[in-house]
Amino acid sequence: MAQKNEQACIAFDGHRRIASGSLAKVALAAKHAVDRGAGGPVLIFDNGTGRQVDVDFRGSDAEVVARLPATEGAEAPVARGPGRPKLGVVAREVTLLPRHWDWLSEQSGGASATLRRLVEEARRANDGRDRHRQAGEVLDRFMLAMAGDLPLYEEATRAFWRKERERFSELTDTWPADVREHVRHLASRAWDDAPVDA
């Protein structure tokens, strides 16, 4: 069964933070703010992706929670067909040039085993870079949604990608406190994930 309460989220009413924590907790806090006449917009963000989470606030608390989207880690129904579904192997189409298929057919274990091995090697080799890039994308999404119309937004974005911590801090000083705090938290997380040679 999908776990709806493990997704770390944060909600805002305009530029004021309402709540942070599990999706269920944050959604209910946002629902109660809406019910009290929040000035809005009331937005919920997934801290892992930076994307907005759409929540239908109609009905009772239990109805709102029941409609919440499942987390990304939830098991999706497995499509039957080629592959080994019981092992989590799903067949998908891969488009390669004839010379690529020729090379793959000469490898020990066949094309599928070789592709899996190459993907695993690339994942290990690029783990730090991938985490840094993903953390930067989280910040970008949140900043665009919450700070895109604030003063010095573009300059702050450039300072972030140049890893100019002090400059970034200066540029965000005048932003609303809750937005500023969260943006700086996301920026620190991205910088901390940066590989040494990045």
N, C-alpha and C positions, 0 to 999 in steps of 0.2 A: 504494500500500500504506500502511496506517495506521502512523504513527510512535508506538511505545509508549514510547520512551525520552526524549521531550522534555517530558513533563508534569512541572512542578516540584512536588514533593511533600515532605511531612515525616511522619515516623513517630514514634510514642511508645509506650513500654512503661509503662503507668500514666502518671505525670507526668514520666518521664524520656525525653528525646529520644534516639531510636536513630540516625536518619539523616535527611539531607535531600538533595534532588537530583532526578535523573530518576526516573520511576516504577519503571523496572526496577531501578535501584540501591537505591531505598528498599524496594521489595517484597522483594528478596533479603535485605537487612539485617533486615527484619522477620521474614522466614521463618526466618533463622538464629537470631534471638532466640527465636522460638517453639520451634524445635527444641531450644534450650538450656534450655527450661523457663521462659520469661519469666513474670513475675508477672501482667502484663497489667492491664487489657486492652491488646492491641496494636492500635493504630489508625493508619491512614494517612489523611492529609488532602491534598487537592489545594489548593495555595497560590493558585491562580487563582479558585477558587470557594468554598473553605472547607468543601466537602463531603467526607465520608468516602469513601474509595475501597475497595470490597470486593475483597479478593484471596483466592483459594483457595490456601492454603499447602501443599496435599498434593502429594506427588511430588518429583521432582528440581528443581533450580534451573531447568533448561531448560523443564520442564513448567509451572512457576509463571509464568515469563516469557511463554511461549506463550499462556497463558490471560488475560493482563492485558488490561483494557479499552483500547480505542484512545482516543487523545486526542480532545478536542472538535473539533480542527481537521481531523480525518481526514475524507476524503471518504466520504459516505454514498451508498449506491446511489441513483441517480436514478429516481424513479417515472416511467414513461412515461404520457403522456396530454396533456391540454391544457397549453399553455405552450410554452416553447422550452427543453427539457431540455439541449440541447447548450450553451446559453448560461447555464445555471444558473437559468433562469426556471421556477418551479414554480407551477402553478395551485393556489390555495387559496380557500376560501370566505370572503367578507367580507360581513357583515351591516350594512346601512345603512338609514336611513329613506328613504322616497320622495323627500323634498326633497334629500337628499344625492346620490342617484342622478341627480336632475334637474340639480343643479349640476355634477356630474362629467361628464355627457353634453354640457354646454355648453362644456367646457374644450378647449383646443387639444390635440390628440394623444389624446384619449379618456380614459376612466376609469383604465386601467392606468398610462398614462404620467403622469397627474396624481397618482395615489396614490404612485407611485415618487418623483416630484419632492418631494411633501410629506413623505414619510418621510425622504428625504435631507436636506432643509432642517431638519427637527426633530432629526435625528441630529447635524448640525453645531452647531445652536443649543444643544443640551443635552449636548454631549459631556462637559464638565467635571462637570456635575451627575451624569450617568450613571456616570462613573468613580468619583466620590466615593461615590455610593449603593452601587455594586457592591462597592467596597472595604470599606464599612461592613458590608455583608451578609456578606462573607467573615469579618470579625472576629466578627460576631454568631454565625455558625455554629460557628466554632472555639471561642469562649468558652463557648457553651452546652454543647458536648460535653466540653470539657476543664476548664472552670472553673465550671460551673453549680452545683457543690456546694461551692465554695470560699468562705471568708469574704469578705463585701463584694462579691460578684459583681454583685448588682443595682445597688449604688451605683456600681461601676466602669462598668457599662454606661451608666448615666445620665451619668456624667462624660464618657465617650467621646463620646456624641451631643451633649453641650453643649460639646465641644471644650475641656474643662478639663484640659489636659495635666498640670499639676502634681498636681492632685487625682487624676487617673487613675493616675499613677505612685505616689502615696502609697497608694491603695487596693489596688494590686496588689503592694506591697512584700513582703507575707508569703506570697505564692503560691510554689509550687515554682519553682525557678530557671528550668528549661527552658520551662515553660509561661509564666511571667512574661515571659521574653525574647521568645518568639514573639508573645505578645499585644501587647507594646509595639511590636514590629516592624510587626505588622499595623495597629495604631492609627496609627503614624507614617505609614505608607503611605497610609492613608485620609485623614488630615489633610492630607498633602502634595498629595493629589488634589483637595482641596476647592476649588471655584471661589471667587474673591475675594469675590463677593457672597453666598456661601452662609452 
